[in-house]
Amino acid sequence: MTSLFAELTLREARLDDPDAVLLIDEVQKFYVTLYGGPDTTPIDPLEMARPDGAFFIGTLDEEPIVMGGWRFSREQLELPARRPAELKRMYVVPAYRGRGLARDLLRHVEDSAREAGADAMVLETGGPQVEAVGLYRATGYTDIGRFGHYKNEADAVHLGKLL
């Protein structure tokens, strides 16, 4: 398996960027199919922009196919970290999955957070997202205490990793 990541044009963007809006709409439709409703996590677009976070879009031949970003977490976490960041809006268009793009983007997002002073990355996902949970666990994420918007949802999965 070879990654297309080197062929991507990866750029930092805002959540209201037209490519971001397109991909966010696509992932929300996926969540409706999978969970019966969209992700309702409140996200202020400024939280995912410098200096409080960063958001990235990857395009291939000018087509947006991946996105992901981070914001500094304000949650009380059961993790030995002073300045954790929270992974948000990771998504790969279905036609491009299985090519290593998510793993490469995750590494890029983690590096960006680390460079901004984060010492850990945390995330919430859902148990039905088997491939995503598998990716996170394969890249060093482990179970942590429940936190965030979905902390009371039975199928929510809460993971963290020291950077």
Beta strands, then each sheet from edge to edge (+ up, - down):
strand 1: 9-12
strand 2: 53-60
strand 3: 63-72
strand 4: 84-92
strand 5: 120-126
strand 6: 142-143
strand 7: 156-162
sheet 1: 1+ 2- 3+ 4- 5- 7+ 6-
end
